[in-house]
Amino acid sequence: MGQVNTHGVIQRVDKIVEELVTDVSRSIISRSMLEASNRRVLQALAGIETSGAEGHRIIQASLRMGLCLELARVFDVNNRPIHKQNTASLPVLAYYLAQPDVRQSLVDRSGPYAQICEAEIDACLARWKAFKANPSDAAALERMQQLRHWRIAHNIFEKEPEFPTHRGIFRLVSVAASITCYAQGAIYPGQKTDFKRMARSYRRAGNDFWDRFIEGAKAEFEREGA
């Protein structure tokens, strides 16, 4: 990458990280609600068939589909040369952070936080490399991207692809949050979003919501059986 383009690329990296923080935050909210649903509702309503229980299955399926589409955006990449892709995604971000001139410009810009910036870039790229080398992660991502392509460009002659497992989906959220957090630390040293705290907060909110839902579904079941 030529030095002449570095300023524009730095602006692009800033925008990519900003968008990724937003997208990852949405994914964490969806995951927290889905996790709470899996943990609480499935056990509490086992064997109970009511309109409320059916509603839970519909909501759960919508949450899962929405989360897959959100994550597909975060990991998006196409067949164009990566430096020509206008997507705010982790593959594009990792490409830019690996460029020596981009790295140096970010370090120079960070002033007294230069060492922190360098460490965050190293951690970000190491986490991305580890993700790319993990066969389970690659399989989950491939399933999710197939699902996204099928959902957006639906072909009536193609069978709907298999959903990735909940475990695979949830792990991709964790991977995306980790990489994005390191990147944010490189762009804004000392100002990182606490995704783990966010997840705990929304998990509590999800638990509260589903607890009320369970109470209502059980009451409905008792009325129908009376």
C-alpha positions in Angstrom: 0.0 0.0 0.0 1.5 3.3 -1.0 2.3 5.9 1.6 0.3 8.5 -0.4 -2.9 6.6 0.5 -2.3 6.1 4.2 -4.2 9.2 5.5 -7.4 8.0 3.7 -6.9 4.5 4.9 -6.5 5.6 8.5 -9.9 7.4 8.2 -11.3 4.2 6.8 -9.9 2.1 9.6 -11.4 4.6 12.1 -14.8 4.2 10.5 -14.6 0.4 10.3 -13.8 0.1 14.0 -16.7 2.5 14.8 -19.1 0.4 12.8 -17.8 -2.9 14.2 -18.4 -1.6 17.8 -22.0 -0.9 16.9 -22.5 -4.3 15.1 -20.8 -6.3 17.8 -22.9 -4.6 20.5 -26.0 -5.6 18.7 -24.8 -9.2 18.4 -24.1 -9.3 22.1 -27.6 -8.1 22.9 -29.1 -10.7 20.6 -26.8 -13.4 22.1 -27.7 -12.5 25.6 -31.4 -12.7 25.0 -31.0 -16.0 23.1 -28.8 -17.5 25.8 -31.3 -16.6 28.5 -34.1 -18.1 26.4 -32.2 -21.4 26.0 -31.2 -21.7 29.6 -34.4 -20.7 31.3 -37.4 -21.3 29.0 -36.5 -24.6 27.5 -36.1 -26.2 30.9 -39.1 -24.5 32.5 -41.6 -25.2 29.7 -40.4 -28.8 28.8 -43.5 -30.8 27.9 -45.8 -27.7 28.1 -47.7 -26.9 24.9 -49.5 -23.6 24.8 -49.8 -20.7 22.4 -47.2 -19.0 24.7 -44.8 -21.9 24.3 -45.2 -21.7 20.5 -44.6 -17.9 20.7 -41.3 -18.7 22.4 -40.2 -20.9 19.6 -41.0 -18.2 17.0 -39.1 -15.5 19.0 -36.1 -17.8 19.5 -35.9 -18.6 15.8 -36.1 -14.9 14.9 -33.3 -14.1 17.5 -31.1 -16.8 16.0 -31.7 -15.7 12.4 -31.1 -12.1 13.3 -27.9 -12.9 15.2 -26.6 -15.0 12.2 -27.2 -12.1 9.9 -25.6 -9.6 12.3 -22.5 -11.8 12.6 -22.3 -12.4 8.8 -22.0 -8.7 8.4 -19.2 -8.5 11.0 -17.2 -11.2 9.2 -18.2 -10.2 5.7 -15.8 -10.4 2.8 -16.3 -10.7 -1.0 -14.3 -11.6 -4.1 -13.0 -8.2 -4.8 -9.4 -7.2 -3.8 -9.7 -6.6 -0.1 -8.3 -3.1 -0.2 -11.2 -2.2 -2.6 -14.0 -3.6 -0.3 -16.1 -0.9 1.3 -17.3 -3.2 4.2 -16.8 -2.6 7.9 -15.8 -6.1 8.6 -13.1 -8.0 10.6 -11.3 -9.4 7.5 -10.9 -5.9 6.0 -9.8 -4.4 9.3 -7.2 -7.2 9.8 -5.8 -6.6 6.4 -5.3 -2.9 7.0 -3.8 -3.3 10.5 -1.3 -5.7 9.1 0.1 -3.1 6.7 3.3 -1.6 8.1 2.6 2.0 7.0 -1.0 1.9 8.5 0.4 0.4 11.7 3.1 3.1 12.0 0.6 5.9 11.3 -1.7 4.7 14.0 1.2 4.4 16.5 2.5 7.9 15.6 -1.0 9.3 16.0 -1.4 7.8 19.5 1.4 10.0 20.9 2.1 9.0 24.5 0.0 5.9 24.1 2.2 4.5 21.3 3.2 1.4 23.2 -0.4 0.7 24.1 -1.4 1.1 20.5 1.3 -1.3 19.3 0.3 -3.9 21.9 -3.4 -3.6 21.0 -2.6 -4.1 17.2 -0.5 -7.1 18.0 -3.2 -8.7 20.2 -5.8 -7.9 17.6 -3.9 -9.6 14.7 -2.9 -12.5 16.9 -6.5 -13.1 17.8 -7.6 -12.9 14.2 -4.8 -15.4 13.2 -5.9 -17.8 15.9 -9.5 -17.6 14.7 -8.5 -18.3 11.1 -6.5 -21.3 12.2 -9.4 -22.9 14.2 -11.3 -25.5 12.0 -14.5 -25.3 14.3 -14.7 -21.6 13.9 -14.2 -21.8 10.2 -17.0 -24.3 9.9 -19.4 -22.2 12.0 -18.6 -19.1 9.9 -19.0 -21.0 6.6 -22.5 -22.2 7.7 -23.5 -18.8 8.8 -22.3 -17.1 5.5 -24.2 -19.8 3.5 -27.3 -19.0 5.4 -26.9 -15.3 4.9 -26.4 -15.7 1.1 -29.4 -18.0 0.9 -31.6 -15.6 3.0 -30.7 -12.5 1.0 -30.4 -13.9 -2.5 -33.0 -16.7 -2.2 -32.9 -19.3 -4.9 -36.1 -21.5 -5.0 -34.0 -24.4 -6.4 -31.5 -24.3 -3.4 -32.3 -26.0 -0.1 -32.1 -23.8 3.0 -28.6 -24.4 4.5 -28.2 -25.8 8.0 -28.0 -23.4 10.9 -24.7 -23.3 12.7 -25.1 -24.6 16.3 -25.8 -22.2 19.1 -22.4 -23.0 20.5 -20.8 -22.0 17.2 -22.8 -18.8 16.9 -22.1 -17.8 20.5 -18.4 -18.4 20.1 -18.3 -16.2 16.9 -19.8 -13.4 19.0 -17.0 -13.8 21.6 -14.4 -13.9 18.9 -15.8 -10.7 17.2 -16.0 -8.9 20.5 -12.4 -9.8 21.4 -10.9 -8.7 18.1 -13.0 -5.5 18.0 -12.1 -4.6 21.5 -8.3 -4.8 20.7 -8.8 -2.8 17.6 -10.7 -0.2 19.5 -7.9 0.0 22.0 -5.5 0.7 19.1 -7.6 3.4 17.6 -8.7 5.0 20.9 -6.1 4.0 23.5 -7.6 3.7 27.0 -11.2 3.9 25.6 -12.4 0.4 25.0 -16.0 -0.8 25.2 -16.5 -3.4 28.0 -18.3 -6.0 26.0 -18.2 -8.5 28.9 -20.0 -6.1 31.2 -22.5 -5.3 28.4 -23.2 -9.0 28.0 -23.8 -9.5 31.8 -26.2 -6.5 31.8 -28.3 -7.8 28.9 -28.2 -11.3 30.2 -29.8 -10.1 33.4 -32.4 -8.2 31.4 -33.0 -11.3 29.3 -33.4 -13.4 32.5 -36.0 -11.0 33.9 -37.9 -10.9 30.6 -38.0 -14.7 30.2 -38.9 -15.3 33.9 -42.0 -13.2 33.3 -42.7 -15.1 30.1 -42.5 -18.4 31.9 -44.9 -17.3 34.6 -47.4 -16.3 31.9 -47.0 -19.5 29.9 -47.4 -21.7 32.9 -50.5 -19.7 34.0 -52.0 -20.2 30.5 -51.2 -23.9 30.7 -53.0 -24.2 34.0 -56.1 -22.3 32.7 -56.3 -24.5 29.7 -56.0 -27.6 31.8 -58.6 -26.5 34.3 
